[in-house]
């Protein structure tokens, strides 16, 4: 007959096991909390970017809507390109410094 060896587990082992598990879960909890904080900051930055892009889109939409009108086209032609009607007379103010540069 062979003797079977019996393993005796002392209460200290259970305490150690519980402490190791508690430390493990605490570390995992802290890591998860840090990840959530980083994701919240990223979401806030993305929300700001979305708001900026939407504001830009609204501005461009308004410009597109205004560009279709005759008054807008005429204003752009006059202000940006210097166009005038054939029967208009345009006066240009010249300062003294500009007059000296003329041949």
Steps between C-alpha positions, in 0.01 A plus 500: 500500500630837406451803706345800335649827594246746623549868417417734782415855408546747778277804550797727422489374141137609463581843642792534259283386210231758587762777529652415162155497340411833664822660376444362150145633476601836648770544236259403223239744636750787507611420144140495380431832673802662333388367162151641554645840593714507188204402285285771659767762422525374143122515463495858629767601247311327220176673604679835474634409156152393388356832619770692311442301181124547525545875543725505194245298304223740598713793388577337167135408450404864555767613254375253239143617549607864467723434199199400295344845518567768238580758767770277646657438160499873422652587838778246453570622149521862611696451825732218407546547125447874466230470235282796414211562263588654164322827582657539847785734579739382771707742700814371671651696787876536467718602790815709463736205551341318206533805277876509548531140376327583171726563196 
